């Protein structure tokens, strides 16, 4: 946080407590017991100027980036003492070692006959909160496009995340994606339909891929899979 009150998110990390010792051999957490968790933040080159403050936010979930556990839970956070939580930050010396000698970058040839309309991220985000029912819906959509000598490509994508405070096991993700290739003598469209739902025991994955030519369906295939909640 800067002196004027501006807050900037610098980095983050996530850890399944059951995977505290091993990701291949997870072990459940026992309620009421204290566990040390070593969480390594994602790499960042941020330097904190003098007068700024560092804030750490801890949460049991990060919806919609991380799916919640299928039951409500409360976490206690230890502060102070020999076993209290701590944040370890690298220190940048005033004068570092001499940088290695690198050769100058070579000129990059840029093609003038290919145009990009922009990467879809971060796109458009909306959050809808129903306080009466304690439910939240997050929607995201983005688009981009390219122009080539042989034609044009347009990409569209949207995702919808639903969560229920009282029933975290019912969270879901729905998604639609479409890539349109406009060629000289035909138009090809690839469509994707995603649905991920959950309950207390499993994740349910369904994805359908479609190919259309000039508006007519050419091929369609659907994949379905039930994934057990292994220490989730």
C-alpha positions, 0 to 999 in steps of 0.5 A: 500500500502506497502512502496515498492509500493506493493498493496494488496486488503484487503476487500470490500463491495457493496450496492444498493443505493436504499436499503440504508434504507431497503432491503425489501422496497427500494427507488429510488435515485433522481438525483442531491440529496446527500445521506449518505450511510453507507457501512460496509466492510466485516470482516477482521483481517488485521493489517496495519504495520507502514509505510503502507498506506490505499487506498479506491476505490469507483466505480459505479459497480464491474463487473462481481461480481455485475451487473451494472445499466441499464443506464450510471451514474455519482457519486459525492463523498463528501470529507471534512467538517462535512458531508464529507465521512470518513473511520472508522477503528477499533484500536487494543490495544497493550495489549488486554484482557486475552484470554479465556481458550479453551480445546486443539483440539482433534486429527482429523482422516484423511482418506487415501482412499480419495484424493482431487485434489484441490479446483477450486478457483481461477482458471484461469481468462482472460480479453478481452477488445475491445477498438474500440467497448468499450466492455469487456469479462471476462472468468473464468474456474476451475476444481477439482477432488476426488478419492474415494474407489468406484470411481472417481469424476471430476468437471469442470466449466466455466463462461463468462461475457460480458459487453458493456460500451455504453449499460450496460443494455445488460450485460450477464453471460453464464456458463457451469458446468460438474461433471463426476462420473466414477464408476466400471460399468458405468459413470454418467455425470451431466451437467449444462447450465446457461444463464442470460441476461438483458435489461432495465426492466428485468433479464432473467434467463435460466438454463438447467440440464442434466443427462447422463449415459455412454454418453446417455442422461437420463434426461433433465430439463430447468428452465426459469424465468423473474425477474423485475429490482426492483430498480436496 
